[in-house]
Amino acid sequence: QSVLTQTPSASGTPGQTITMSCSGSSSNIEKNYVFWCQQFPGAAPKLLIYRNTQRPSGVPDRFSASKSGTSASLAISGLRSEDEADYYCAAWDDNLRGWVFGGGTKLTVL
Amino acid sequence: EAQLVESGGGLAKPGGSLRLSCAATGITFRSFTMNWVRQAPGQGLEWVSTINGGGDYLSYADSVKGRFTISRDNAKNSLYLQMNSLRADDTAVYYCATEVHWGHGTAVTISS
């Protein structure tokens, strides 16, 4: 059972905008930075978003994120087939004194 | 360009030990809090351990506390994870990561 809650699956069609959510608590998301990773099968996670909303260089601006209270969300606009991957949210947890992760959202592009 | 490269994974027997390393280049290593994260086959990501830049703050997941030890050598730009009393459920790909950088992982398999 993951500390952060993500919807297990999401889907969309090319060109669409999809949003996926990440729910936590006052000890993690509310007080600390959230980051998001993208992972393709058999590959290492790739950082998409750090410090709630920041994109590392090279990440397209089609990827955006926000945070409000104990929840965060990742939006992907102009959906492409190559966006089909697993997406994980994470944050530091003050009680556990470590990163906590969501269980991941598997995105399917129809 | 920042790069984190893990090494030291492999096959070990239950009860055995392994030492993972993570070599950092392209970053001011001593400025970064470093983490180990693992992913068991077919599973999600699990945080394992954290060490701050000075090496005086350490934190461990309950699942590895007392068995794993995180350390770093800022002079060598390297992070380590000493893993003792290994169990089958430690089988995973182990990644080192900062807030903004991730390595490509090293695979650990625990089997008799």
Backbone of each chain as ProteinMPNN parsed JSONL, in Angstrom:
{"seq_chain_A": "QSVLTQTPSASGTPGQTITMSCSGSSSNIEKNYVFWCQQFPGAAPKLLIYRNTQRPSGVPDRFSASKSGTSASLAISGLRSEDEADYYCAAWDDNLRGWVFGGGTKLTVL", "coords_chain_A": {"N_chain_A": [[0.851, -1.193, 0.0], [0.785, 2.066, -1.048], [2.004, 5.201, 0.223], [1.332, 7.625, -0.961], [-1.44, 8.331, -3.038], [-2.353, 7.282, -6.181], [-4.294, 7.187, -9.164], [-4.64, 4.074, -10.669], [-4.66, 3.751, -13.478], [-4.849, 5.545, -16.592], [-6.132, 7.078, -19.535], [-5.996, 8.371, -22.885], [-6.516, 10.156, -25.954], [-4.534, 10.889, -28.876], [-3.349, 14.233, -28.899], [-5.077, 15.12, -27.01], [-5.63, 16.541, -23.71], [-4.58, 15.3, -20.668], [-5.025, 14.694, -17.187], [-3.482, 13.677, -14.227], [-3.742, 12.546, -10.872], [-2.418, 12.922, -7.508], [-2.545, 11.994, -4.303], [-1.967, 12.899, -0.97], [-0.829, 13.691, 2.273], [-0.712, 15.846, 5.207], [1.828, 15.516, 6.149], [3.455, 15.032, 4.051], [2.904, 15.812, 1.007], [1.62, 18.3, 1.516], [3.464, 19.831, 2.983], [5.911, 19.621, 1.741], [8.114, 19.488, -1.162], [6.861, 18.241, -4.246], [7.629, 15.696, -6.592], [7.672, 14.361, -9.922], [7.942, 11.42, -11.871], [8.637, 9.79, -14.949], [8.321, 6.623, -16.421], [9.38, 4.223, -18.66], [8.736, 0.878, -19.854], [11.131, -1.39, -18.631], [13.069, 0.538, -18.385], [14.952, 3.131, -16.653], [13.554, 5.355, -14.181], [12.614, 8.642, -15.215], [13.113, 11.969, -14.405], [10.481, 14.229, -14.418], [9.211, 16.445, -13.326], [10.176, 18.645, -10.75], [10.333, 20.047, -7.438], [7.602, 20.771, -7.161], [6.607, 22.196, -9.504], [8.592, 22.558, -11.363], [10.369, 22.051, -14.382], [12.926, 19.911, -15.478], [15.69, 20.701, -17.66], [15.075, 19.992, -21.052], [12.732, 18.603, -20.76], [9.621, 18.637, -22.24], [7.365, 21.471, -22.519], [4.825, 20.565, -22.593], [4.32, 19.072, -20.455], [3.123, 19.68, -17.277], [2.67, 20.719, -13.875], [0.963, 20.89, -10.721], [0.167, 21.905, -7.349], [-1.893, 21.604, -4.517], [-2.745, 22.048, -1.295], [-3.036, 18.939, 0.144], [-2.774, 17.535, -2.153], [-1.581, 16.795, -5.47], [-1.07, 17.354, -8.978], [-0.486, 16.176, -12.294], [-0.293, 17.316, -15.545], [-0.641, 16.53, -18.936], [-0.398, 17.877, -21.999], [-1.472, 17.985, -25.45], [-1.291, 15.239, -26.098], [0.795, 12.468, -26.89], [1.683, 9.442, -28.632], [4.08, 8.497, -27.692], [4.061, 9.214, -25.075], [3.043, 7.247, -23.605], [3.374, 5.498, -20.745], [4.504, 4.729, -17.383], [3.692, 6.753, -14.615], [4.936, 8.334, -11.808], [4.357, 9.874, -8.675], [5.963, 11.664, -6.001], [7.15, 12.558, -2.727], [8.852, 14.122, 0.01], [8.455, 12.779, 3.241], [7.675, 13.949, 6.371], [7.142, 12.526, 8.692], [7.909, 9.848, 8.213], [10.443, 10.348, 7.479], [11.588, 10.158, 4.95], [11.501, 9.65, 1.345], [8.266, 9.299, -0.049], [6.284, 7.398, -2.251], [3.833, 7.388, -4.885], [1.68, 4.771, -6.104], [1.843, 4.723, -8.801], [0.704, 5.669, -12.062], [-0.54, 4.185, -14.87], [-0.321, 5.19, -18.075], [-2.186, 5.082, -20.958], [-2.187, 5.6, -24.388], [-4.605, 5.947, -26.631]], "CA_chain_A": [[0.0, 0.0, 0.0], [1.609, 3.25, -1.156], [1.593, 6.326, 1.075], [0.644, 8.548, -1.859], [-2.45, 7.612, -3.812], [-2.517, 7.624, -7.592], [-5.19, 6.339, -9.932], [-3.77, 3.08, -11.317], [-4.576, 3.845, -14.924], [-5.466, 6.674, -17.267], [-6.0, 6.94, -20.977], [-6.379, 9.526, -23.676], [-6.25, 10.052, -27.387], [-3.522, 11.863, -29.314], [-3.771, 15.617, -28.948], [-5.894, 15.43, -25.84], [-4.968, 16.871, -22.454], [-5.003, 14.459, -19.56], [-4.523, 15.084, -15.879], [-3.469, 12.603, -13.253], [-3.671, 13.113, -9.534], [-1.59, 12.294, -6.488], [-3.108, 12.428, -3.03], [-1.131, 12.583, 0.176], [-1.27, 14.188, 3.574], [-0.015, 17.03, 5.717], [3.227, 15.214, 6.45], [4.247, 14.896, 2.83], [2.628, 16.761, -0.077], [1.259, 19.655, 1.945], [4.588, 20.587, 3.529], [7.166, 19.383, 1.045], [8.064, 19.5, -2.615], [6.425, 17.055, -4.972], [8.245, 15.481, -7.896], [7.03, 13.382, -10.8], [8.832, 10.669, -12.744], [8.079, 9.01, -16.058], [9.1, 5.399, -16.588], [9.017, 3.3, -19.718], [9.054, -0.508, -19.475], [12.523, -1.801, -18.72], [13.979, 1.686, -18.315], [15.008, 3.837, -15.384], [12.672, 6.525, -14.102], [13.13, 9.921, -15.7], [12.466, 13.062, -13.692], [9.677, 15.122, -15.258], [8.881, 17.646, -12.563], [10.706, 18.697, -9.399], [9.895, 21.226, -6.676], [6.167, 20.99, -7.441], [6.212, 22.675, -10.827], [9.757, 22.854, -12.196], [10.767, 21.041, -15.374], [14.356, 19.874, -15.843], [15.927, 21.031, -19.064], [14.81, 18.884, -21.958], [11.355, 18.121, -20.618], [8.754, 19.557, -22.996], [6.391, 22.223, -21.712], [3.537, 19.863, -22.588], [4.187, 18.508, -19.11], [3.028, 20.702, -16.252], [2.199, 20.165, -12.615], [0.512, 21.841, -9.714], [-0.044, 21.351, -6.016], [-2.815, 22.349, -3.671], [-2.98, 21.326, -0.052], [-2.446, 17.602, 0.256], [-2.846, 16.868, -3.456], [-0.818, 17.324, -6.588], [-1.514, 16.8, -10.245], [0.371, 16.278, -13.468], [-1.061, 17.441, -16.77], [0.071, 16.342, -20.198], [-1.199, 18.422, -23.092], [-1.03, 17.528, -26.768], [-0.864, 13.866, -25.83], [1.434, 11.741, -27.996], [1.805, 8.006, -28.386], [5.313, 8.24, -26.933], [3.843, 9.529, -23.663], [2.542, 6.03, -22.943], [4.382, 5.14, -19.752], [4.066, 4.812, -15.999], [4.017, 8.036, -14.007], [4.973, 8.249, -10.348], [4.552, 11.078, -7.877], [6.706, 11.405, -4.778], [7.426, 13.716, -1.878], [9.46, 13.802, 1.302], [7.484, 12.661, 4.326], [8.31, 14.372, 7.616], [6.977, 11.5, 9.726], [8.707, 8.684, 7.836], [11.795, 10.834, 7.234], [12.052, 9.621, 3.68], [10.58, 9.867, 0.225], [7.149, 8.381, -0.238], [5.894, 7.362, -3.648], [2.55, 6.845, -5.272], [1.777, 3.463, -6.732], [2.033, 4.889, -10.236], [-0.42, 5.69, -13.002], [-0.165, 3.675, -16.187], [-0.998, 5.976, -19.09], [-2.355, 4.455, -22.271], [-2.602, 6.518, -25.442], [-5.458, 5.106, -27.492]], "C_chain_A": [[0.889, 1.246, 0.0], [1.069, 4.367, -0.268], [0.851, 7.379, 0.265], [-0.283, 7.748, -2.76], [-2.554, 8.158, -5.22], [-3.54, 6.682, -8.212], [-4.345, 5.364, -10.729], [-3.626, 3.254, -12.821], [-5.279, 5.09, -15.421], [-5.281, 6.466, -18.76], [-6.465, 8.208, -21.668], [-6.046, 9.289, -25.131], [-5.234, 11.117, -27.788], [-4.103, 13.268, -29.426], [-4.563, 16.071, -27.737], [-5.004, 15.913, -24.686], [-5.494, 15.942, -21.365], [-4.352, 14.953, -18.28], [-4.557, 13.873, -14.964], [-3.166, 13.175, -11.875], [-2.807, 12.278, -8.605], [-2.058, 12.855, -5.147], [-2.232, 11.976, -1.872], [-1.702, 13.132, 1.454], [-0.44, 15.387, 4.01], [1.459, 16.758, 5.996], [4.079, 15.08, 5.193], [3.911, 15.991, 1.818], [2.386, 18.172, 0.435], [2.484, 20.473, 2.349], [5.87, 20.505, 2.712], [6.979, 19.396, -0.469], [7.605, 18.153, -3.161], [7.267, 16.925, -6.236], [7.538, 14.338, -8.614], [8.081, 12.728, -11.692], [8.019, 9.949, -13.807], [8.949, 7.77, -16.223], [8.529, 4.545, -17.699], [9.414, 1.891, -19.292], [10.529, -0.834, -19.677], [13.537, -0.688, -18.606], [13.958, 2.302, -16.922], [13.992, 4.97, -15.357], [13.385, 7.773, -14.613], [12.377, 11.02, -14.971], [11.76, 13.99, -14.677], [9.474, 16.481, -14.608], [9.573, 17.548, -11.204], [10.244, 19.99, -8.736], [8.512, 21.697, -7.11], [5.841, 21.277, -8.889], [7.371, 22.826, -11.807], [10.085, 21.696, -13.139], [12.27, 21.062, -15.565], [14.511, 20.248, -17.313], [15.71, 19.786, -19.912], [13.418, 18.295, -21.838], [10.421, 19.116, -21.312], [7.751, 20.271, -22.095], [4.976, 21.668, -21.857], [3.253, 19.244, -21.224], [4.166, 19.659, -18.101], [2.434, 20.082, -14.998], [1.766, 21.277, -11.683], [0.333, 21.115, -8.395], [-1.006, 22.241, -5.259], [-3.107, 21.518, -2.436], [-2.261, 19.994, -0.021], [-2.506, 16.829, -1.062], [-1.995, 17.582, -4.487], [-1.365, 16.711, -7.866], [-0.498, 17.072, -11.335], [-0.537, 16.346, -14.685], [-0.144, 17.238, -17.963], [-0.848, 16.849, -21.296], [-0.641, 17.919, -24.42], [-0.506, 16.102, -26.706], [-0.3, 13.192, -27.083], [1.557, 10.279, -27.641], [3.041, 7.696, -27.535], [5.197, 8.632, -25.46], [3.342, 8.317, -22.896], [3.635, 5.466, -22.046], [3.714, 5.072, -18.384], [4.54, 6.136, -15.416], [3.885, 7.92, -12.5], [5.097, 9.64, -9.742], [5.3, 10.697, -6.609], [6.897, 12.701, -4.012], [8.152, 13.232, -0.64], [8.347, 13.732, 2.335], [8.178, 12.957, 5.651], [8.202, 13.315, 8.709], [7.866, 10.294, 9.459], [10.167, 9.041, 7.591], [12.386, 10.181, 5.996], [11.092, 9.988, 2.569], [9.449, 8.854, 0.302], [6.697, 8.513, -1.683], [4.424, 6.965, -3.777], [2.759, 5.504, -5.942], [1.959, 3.516, -8.236], [0.725, 4.888, -10.999], [0.086, 5.229, -14.346], [-0.996, 4.413, -17.229], [-1.007, 5.224, -20.405], [-2.827, 5.528, -23.245], [-3.321, 5.696, -26.511], [-5.284, 5.44, -28.971]], "O_chain_A": [[1.657, 1.461, 0.937], [-0.135, 4.476, -0.032], [-0.13, 7.957, 0.731], [0.041, 6.641, -3.189], [-2.809, 9.345, -5.427], [-3.636, 5.517, -7.826], [-3.41, 5.787, -11.41], [-2.577, 2.936, -13.382], [-6.178, 5.622, -14.77], [-4.371, 5.756, -19.189], [-7.222, 9.005, -21.112], [-5.369, 8.322, -25.479], [-5.095, 12.134, -27.107], [-5.189, 13.471, -29.968], [-4.698, 17.267, -27.479], [-3.789, 15.713, -24.694], [-6.703, 15.816, -21.17], [-3.275, 15.549, -18.295], [-5.541, 13.134, -14.932], [-2.433, 14.154, -11.735], [-2.507, 11.112, -8.866], [-1.969, 14.058, -4.902], [-1.812, 10.821, -1.804], [-2.906, 13.053, 1.698], [0.417, 15.873, 3.273], [2.254, 17.695, 6.069], [5.305, 15.021, 5.28], [4.594, 17.015, 1.787], [2.888, 19.137, -0.141], [2.539, 21.675, 2.088], [6.817, 21.247, 2.972], [5.863, 19.325, -0.983], [7.915, 17.092, -2.619], [7.583, 17.926, -6.879], [6.904, 13.48, -8.001], [8.987, 13.39, -12.2], [6.874, 9.557, -13.587], [10.176, 7.858, -16.171], [7.351, 4.186, -17.686], [10.314, 1.718, -18.471], [11.098, -0.59, -20.741], [14.739, -0.93, -18.716], [13.065, 2.03, -16.119], [13.613, 5.487, -16.408], [14.597, 7.928, -14.458], [11.147, 11.009, -14.921], [12.358, 14.471, -15.638], [9.556, 17.523, -15.259], [9.56, 16.489, -10.576], [9.812, 20.92, -9.417], [8.298, 22.877, -7.388], [4.918, 20.687, -9.452], [7.154, 23.186, -12.964], [10.08, 20.529, -12.747], [12.843, 22.128, -15.792], [13.574, 20.124, -18.102], [16.107, 18.681, -19.542], [12.974, 17.565, -22.724], [10.436, 20.307, -20.997], [7.342, 19.753, -21.055], [4.031, 22.233, -21.307], [2.11, 18.934, -20.886], [5.068, 20.497, -18.075], [1.775, 19.044, -15.059], [2.148, 22.437, -11.836], [0.344, 19.886, -8.33], [-0.946, 23.467, -5.346], [-3.652, 20.417, -2.527], [-1.038, 19.926, -0.142], [-2.312, 15.614, -1.083], [-1.728, 18.78, -4.398], [-2.037, 15.68, -7.839], [0.242, 18.056, -11.301], [-1.445, 15.529, -14.837], [0.988, 17.721, -17.985], [-1.94, 16.319, -21.5], [0.509, 17.485, -24.503], [0.582, 15.801, -27.197], [-0.842, 13.327, -28.181], [1.536, 9.919, -26.464], [3.041, 6.745, -26.753], [6.125, 8.409, -24.683], [3.231, 8.357, -21.671], [4.68, 5.018, -22.518], [2.517, 5.324, -18.248], [5.653, 6.584, -15.691], [2.863, 7.471, -11.981], [5.85, 10.479, -10.236], [5.273, 9.539, -6.192], [6.817, 13.794, -4.573], [8.07, 12.056, -0.286], [7.41, 14.53, 2.307], [9.153, 12.296, 6.01], [9.083, 13.219, 9.563], [8.505, 9.776, 10.375], [11.025, 8.162, 7.505], [13.527, 9.718, 5.997], [10.023, 10.553, 2.802], [9.655, 7.699, 0.673], [6.723, 9.599, -2.261], [3.857, 6.304, -2.907], [3.88, 5.144, -6.303], [2.198, 2.493, -8.878], [-0.231, 4.203, -10.635], [1.022, 5.804, -14.901], [-2.22, 4.282, -17.266], [0.032, 4.788, -20.898], [-3.76, 6.275, -22.952], [-2.721, 4.868, -27.196], [-5.927, 4.826, -29.823]]}, "seq_chain_B": "EAQLVESGGGLAKPGGSLRLSCAATGITFRSFTMNWVRQAPGQGLEWVSTINGGGDYLSYADSVKGRFTISRDNAKNSLYLQMNSLRADDTAVYYCATEVHWGHGTAVTISS", "coords_chain_B": {"N_chain_B": [[27.357, 17.76, -18.2], [25.12, 16.386, -15.882], [25.564, 13.269, -14.258], [24.737, 10.157, -12.876], [26.026, 7.131, -11.917], [25.437, 3.899, -11.191], [26.818, 0.981, -9.611], [27.904, -2.369, -8.745], [25.883, -4.15, -8.275], [24.354, -7.432, -8.49], [24.289, -11.034, -8.151], [23.46, -12.494, -5.099], [23.488, -14.579, -2.185], [20.801, -15.439, 0.082], [21.115, -13.866, 3.223], [23.606, -12.965, 2.633], [25.954, -10.382, 1.525], [26.222, -7.226, -0.169], [27.774, -4.452, -1.787], [26.799, -1.455, -2.975], [27.637, 1.121, -5.296], [27.671, 4.55, -6.274], [28.604, 6.699, -8.679], [29.135, 10.076, -9.135], [29.055, 12.621, -11.554], [29.549, 15.87, -13.008], [28.097, 17.376, -11.22], [27.994, 19.382, -8.226], [28.853, 17.534, -5.948], [28.961, 17.398, -3.108], [27.073, 19.171, -2.335], [24.635, 18.052, -2.578], [21.892, 16.29, -1.22], [21.65, 12.822, -1.098], [20.043, 9.9, -2.348], [18.902, 6.505, -2.116], [16.86, 4.48, -4.072], [14.621, 1.838, -4.737], [13.354, -0.708, -6.95], [11.376, -3.358, -7.112], [10.884, -6.324, -9.115], [8.329, -5.766, -11.436], [7.033, -4.063, -9.735], [6.304, -0.946, -7.95], [8.082, 2.157, -7.197], [10.314, 2.352, -4.439], [11.483, 4.074, -1.715], [14.672, 3.865, -0.177], [16.926, 4.849, 1.348], [18.477, 7.826, 2.705], [20.988, 10.362, 2.633], [22.514, 13.289, 3.861], [24.298, 16.166, 2.515], [26.627, 16.602, 4.03], [26.92, 14.214, 5.256], [26.019, 13.688, 7.797], [23.405, 13.298, 8.4], [21.295, 10.686, 8.329], [18.931, 8.424, 7.003], [16.578, 5.742, 6.972], [14.487, 3.359, 5.319], [12.016, 1.415, 6.983], [12.074, -1.213, 6.181], [14.704, -1.836, 5.642], [16.22, -1.017, 7.714], [18.828, -1.344, 10.037], [20.045, -3.301, 8.573], [21.043, -2.268, 6.174], [23.475, 0.181, 5.212], [24.026, 3.501, 4.525], [26.384, 5.627, 2.948], [28.844, 8.147, 2.114], [31.434, 9.555, 0.075], [32.709, 12.466, -0.265], [35.002, 13.469, -1.375], [35.526, 11.715, -3.363], [33.321, 11.925, -4.878], [31.233, 10.084, -4.551], [28.656, 7.767, -3.694], [27.449, 5.3, -1.443], [26.01, 2.055, -0.705], [25.885, -0.188, 1.697], [24.878, -3.408, 1.945], [23.656, -5.757, 4.039], [22.825, -8.997, 5.448], [21.046, -9.955, 3.5], [17.887, -10.447, 1.888], [15.38, -12.338, 0.11], [13.388, -10.573, -0.674], [14.743, -8.252, -1.097], [15.498, -8.178, -3.636], [15.789, -6.303, -6.499], [15.945, -3.449, -8.711], [18.291, -1.034, -8.037], [18.435, 2.386, -7.574], [20.359, 5.365, -7.55], [19.767, 8.69, -6.549], [19.226, 12.22, -6.779], [17.451, 15.189, -5.85], [16.97, 16.07, -8.381], [18.263, 14.458, -10.203], [18.656, 11.225, -11.602], [20.063, 7.958, -11.538], [20.795, 5.149, -13.745], [20.474, 2.732, -12.61], [21.245, -0.341, -10.82], [21.108, -3.811, -10.864], [20.005, -6.036, -8.39], [19.953, -9.291, -7.257], [18.681, -11.64, -5.111], [19.108, -14.812, -4.252], [19.115, -18.306, -3.599]], "CA_chain_B": [[26.055, 17.151, -17.964], [25.094, 15.596, -14.656], [25.394, 11.842, -14.467], [24.885, 9.261, -11.738], [26.234, 5.783, -12.449], [25.46, 2.894, -10.133], [27.527, -0.271, -9.865], [28.007, -3.243, -7.578], [24.795, -5.108, -8.193], [24.648, -8.794, -8.913], [23.601, -12.128, -7.473], [23.955, -12.841, -3.77], [22.658, -15.552, -1.478], [20.142, -14.931, 1.299], [22.054, -13.727, 4.322], [24.854, -12.42, 2.135], [26.167, -8.933, 1.491], [26.639, -6.54, -1.39], [28.011, -3.023, -1.616], [26.51, -0.68, -4.166], [28.294, 2.415, -5.421], [27.083, 5.488, -7.225], [29.586, 7.723, -9.015], [28.499, 11.285, -9.645], [29.845, 13.569, -12.336], [28.793, 17.0, -13.515], [27.373, 18.083, -10.158], [28.758, 19.674, -7.011], [28.325, 16.38, -5.223], [28.821, 17.614, -1.661], [25.924, 20.05, -2.111], [23.379, 17.336, -2.797], [21.382, 15.149, -0.467], [21.597, 11.672, -1.984], [19.06, 8.894, -1.966], [18.77, 5.237, -2.813], [15.484, 4.073, -4.327], [14.662, 0.545, -5.414], [12.135, -1.143, -7.639], [11.295, -4.806, -7.264], [10.314, -6.695, -10.416], [6.905, -5.563, -11.622], [6.471, -3.232, -8.658], [6.558, 0.487, -8.001], [9.319, 2.672, -6.615], [10.374, 2.335, -2.973], [12.627, 4.759, -1.12], [15.474, 2.995, 0.689], [17.757, 5.552, 2.312], [18.881, 9.194, 2.384], [22.108, 10.929, 3.365], [22.661, 14.679, 3.469], [25.566, 16.494, 1.873], [27.742, 16.447, 4.964], [26.979, 12.834, 5.728], [25.679, 13.562, 9.214], [21.982, 12.97, 8.523], [21.013, 9.428, 7.65], [17.578, 7.935, 7.232], [16.37, 4.447, 6.325], [13.168, 2.743, 5.335], [11.908, 0.371, 8.01], [12.348, -2.52, 5.574], [16.148, -2.078, 5.533], [16.886, -0.491, 8.908], [19.616, -2.339, 10.753], [20.718, -4.208, 7.623], [21.704, -1.471, 5.138], [24.148, 1.396, 5.673], [24.338, 4.464, 3.478], [27.544, 6.471, 3.24], [29.311, 8.904, 0.955], [32.799, 10.081, 0.097], [32.606, 13.668, -1.092], [36.262, 13.633, -2.104], [35.471, 10.823, -4.536], [32.019, 12.134, -5.541], [30.625, 8.757, -4.584], [27.654, 7.343, -2.721], [27.511, 3.857, -1.257], [24.989, 1.378, 0.09], [26.306, -1.491, 2.172], [23.676, -4.2, 2.185], [23.947, -6.996, 4.755], [21.673, -9.844, 5.808], [20.137, -9.792, 2.358], [16.709, -11.323, 1.825], [14.823, -12.452, -1.244], [12.587, -9.393, -1.029], [15.627, -7.145, -1.452], [15.698, -8.256, -5.083], [15.265, -5.078, -7.1], [16.902, -2.53, -9.315], [18.589, 0.032, -7.084], [18.785, 3.651, -8.215], [20.727, 6.514, -6.73], [19.031, 9.853, -7.048], [19.107, 13.472, -6.041], [16.16, 15.807, -6.098], [16.805, 16.365, -9.808], [19.012, 13.533, -11.048], [18.513, 9.798, -11.322], [20.919, 7.061, -12.286], [20.11, 4.132, -14.534], [20.192, 1.599, -11.758], [22.016, -1.572, -10.813], [20.187, -4.874, -10.477], [20.388, -6.923, -7.286], [19.132, -10.497, -7.172], [18.991, -12.449, -3.933], [18.572, -16.144, -4.49], [20.019, -19.401, -3.245]], "C_chain_B": [[26.128, 16.259, -16.74], [24.852, 14.129, -14.962], [25.611, 11.103, -13.152], [24.973, 7.847, -12.287], [26.394, 4.808, -11.291], [26.253, 1.665, -10.57], [27.482, -1.121, -8.603], [26.88, -4.244, -7.427], [25.234, -6.481, -8.667], [23.827, -9.791, -8.128], [24.255, -12.405, -6.128], [22.991, -13.829, -3.133], [21.935, -14.891, -0.301], [21.11, -14.96, 2.47], [23.378, -13.116, 3.924], [24.886, -10.903, 2.127], [26.532, -8.477, 0.093], [26.895, -5.086, -1.033], [27.779, -2.335, -2.947], [27.268, 0.636, -4.117], [27.548, 3.257, -6.434], [28.103, 6.602, -7.447], [28.881, 8.899, -9.671], [29.494, 12.132, -10.415], [28.949, 14.713, -12.782], [27.953, 17.725, -12.489], [28.332, 18.395, -9.019], [28.253, 18.701, -5.956], [28.044, 16.71, -3.757], [27.606, 18.488, -1.324], [24.593, 19.302, -2.145], [23.111, 16.28, -1.736], [21.187, 14.011, -1.462], [20.648, 10.621, -1.438], [19.297, 7.595, -2.726], [17.287, 4.891, -2.885], [15.557, 2.727, -5.029], [13.306, 0.218, -6.025], [12.209, -2.646, -7.837], [10.631, -5.143, -8.593], [8.796, -6.526, -10.464], [6.235, -4.666, -10.598], [6.791, -1.757, -8.856], [7.879, 0.861, -7.341], [9.217, 2.704, -5.096], [11.636, 3.045, -2.513], [13.334, 3.819, -0.144], [16.206, 3.793, 1.763], [18.151, 6.921, 1.784], [20.08, 9.584, 3.229], [22.28, 12.373, 2.911], [24.077, 14.947, 2.953], [26.78, 16.291, 2.758], [27.886, 15.048, 5.517], [26.582, 12.642, 7.172], [24.187, 13.387, 9.456], [21.732, 11.742, 7.681], [19.589, 9.012, 7.975], [17.373, 6.67, 6.418], [14.899, 4.058, 6.353], [13.158, 1.638, 6.387], [12.327, -0.996, 7.461], [13.836, -2.848, 5.504], [16.914, -1.639, 6.781], [17.594, -1.607, 9.658], [20.364, -3.306, 9.852], [21.534, -3.437, 6.574], [22.349, -0.247, 5.79], [24.493, 2.268, 4.487], [25.551, 5.28, 3.909], [27.942, 7.196, 1.974], [30.742, 9.323, 1.179], [32.8, 11.285, -0.839], [33.892, 13.927, -1.877], [36.279, 12.799, -3.381], [34.158, 10.975, -5.303], [31.24, 10.825, -5.632], [29.691, 8.512, -3.401], [27.713, 5.822, -2.638], [26.284, 3.339, -0.513], [25.525, -0.007, 0.439], [25.072, -2.276, 2.58], [24.08, -5.53, 2.805], [22.668, -7.761, 5.035], [20.609, -9.789, 4.72], [19.056, -10.868, 2.355], [16.201, -11.356, 0.392], [14.054, -11.206, -1.639], [13.42, -8.13, -1.182], [15.945, -7.154, -2.941], [15.015, -7.076, -5.764], [16.351, -4.424, -7.94], [17.054, -1.365, -8.342], [19.076, 1.262, -7.85], [19.335, 4.613, -7.177], [20.12, 7.753, -7.37], [19.235, 11.052, -6.146], [17.697, 13.995, -6.291], [15.902, 15.964, -7.593], [17.538, 15.409, -10.736], [18.754, 12.103, -10.607], [19.543, 9.023, -12.14], [20.102, 6.045, -13.056], [19.925, 2.82, -13.801], [21.182, 0.448, -11.878], [21.126, -2.657, -10.22], [20.794, -5.758, -9.399], [19.417, -8.089, -7.25], [19.597, -11.318, -5.988], [18.304, -13.797, -4.091], [19.599, -17.182, -4.092], [20.274, -20.301, -4.45]], "O_chain_B": [[27.066, 15.479, -16.575], [24.037, 13.787, -15.82], [26.552, 11.391, -12.411], [24.099, 7.411, -13.035], [27.35, 4.88, -10.519], [26.339, 1.357, -11.759], [27.078, -0.658, -7.536], [26.921, -5.097, -6.541], [26.341, -6.661, -9.175], [22.812, -9.45, -7.521], [25.476, -12.534, -6.042], [21.819, -13.899, -3.504], [22.412, -13.895, 0.243], [21.828, -15.938, 2.683], [24.192, -12.783, 4.785], [23.99, -10.233, 2.64], [27.074, -9.233, -0.712], [26.306, -4.553, -0.093], [28.477, -2.6, -3.926], [27.509, 1.194, -3.047], [26.883, 2.74, -7.332], [28.428, 7.354, -6.527], [28.13, 8.738, -10.633], [30.628, 12.334, -9.982], [27.737, 14.547, -12.917], [27.169, 18.604, -12.846], [29.364, 17.74, -8.872], [27.348, 19.009, -5.181], [26.997, 16.337, -3.227], [27.168, 18.538, -0.175], [23.553, 19.853, -1.785], [23.984, 15.481, -1.398], [20.625, 14.209, -2.54], [20.477, 10.478, -0.227], [19.826, 7.596, -3.837], [16.558, 4.994, -1.898], [16.461, 2.497, -5.832], [12.274, 0.786, -5.666], [13.007, -3.142, -8.633], [9.89, -4.325, -9.138], [8.073, -7.078, -9.634], [5.013, -4.524, -10.593], [7.466, -1.377, -9.813], [8.681, 0.0, -6.978], [8.172, 3.038, -4.537], [12.741, 2.653, -2.888], [12.697, 3.082, 0.608], [16.125, 3.465, 2.947], [18.16, 7.154, 0.575], [20.186, 9.194, 4.392], [22.204, 12.66, 1.717], [24.934, 14.063, 2.96], [27.835, 15.86, 2.292], [28.877, 14.736, 6.178], [26.778, 11.563, 7.731], [23.751, 13.334, 10.606], [21.933, 11.754, 6.466], [19.105, 9.224, 9.086], [17.913, 6.529, 5.321], [14.168, 4.387, 7.288], [14.183, 1.005, 6.643], [12.867, -1.829, 8.189], [14.201, -4.01, 5.325], [18.119, -1.868, 6.887], [17.029, -2.678, 9.883], [21.226, -4.051, 10.319], [22.589, -3.9, 6.141], [21.847, 0.289, 6.777], [25.169, 1.831, 3.556], [25.721, 5.585, 5.089], [27.44, 6.897, 0.891], [31.207, 9.433, 2.313], [32.882, 11.134, -2.058], [33.853, 14.547, -2.939], [36.958, 13.136, -4.351], [33.907, 10.246, -6.262], [30.66, 10.506, -6.67], [29.912, 8.983, -2.286], [27.99, 5.142, -3.627], [25.613, 4.078, 0.207], [25.606, -0.887, -0.418], [24.315, -1.855, 3.455], [24.765, -6.334, 2.173], [21.566, -7.236, 4.876], [19.424, -9.601, 4.997], [19.272, -12.012, 2.753], [16.552, -10.508, -0.429], [14.06, -10.816, -2.807], [12.867, -7.047, -1.376], [16.591, -6.236, -3.447], [13.809, -6.877, -5.62], [17.521, -4.803, -7.881], [16.067, -0.787, -7.885], [20.001, 1.186, -8.659], [18.838, 4.672, -6.053], [19.984, 7.835, -8.59], [19.394, 10.929, -4.931], [16.861, 13.307, -6.877], [14.751, 15.988, -8.027], [17.436, 15.547, -11.954], [18.649, 11.806, -9.417], [19.855, 9.381, -13.275], [18.871, 6.071, -13.028], [19.29, 1.899, -14.315], [21.86, 0.287, -12.893], [20.47, -2.446, -9.2], [21.949, -6.173, -9.49], [18.201, -7.896, -7.217], [20.777, -11.652, -5.879], [17.077, -13.896, -4.065], [20.804, -16.967, -4.229], [21.014, -21.279, -4.344]]}, "name": "protein", "num_of_chains": 2, "seq": "QSVLTQTPSASGTPGQTITMSCSGSSSNIEKNYVFWCQQFPGAAPKLLIYRNTQRPSGVPDRFSASKSGTSASLAISGLRSEDEADYYCAAWDDNLRGWVFGGGTKLTVLEAQLVESGGGLAKPGGSLRLSCAATGITFRSFTMNWVRQAPGQGLEWVSTINGGGDYLSYADSVKGRFTISRDNAKNSLYLQMNSLRADDTAVYYCATEVHWGHGTAVTISS"}
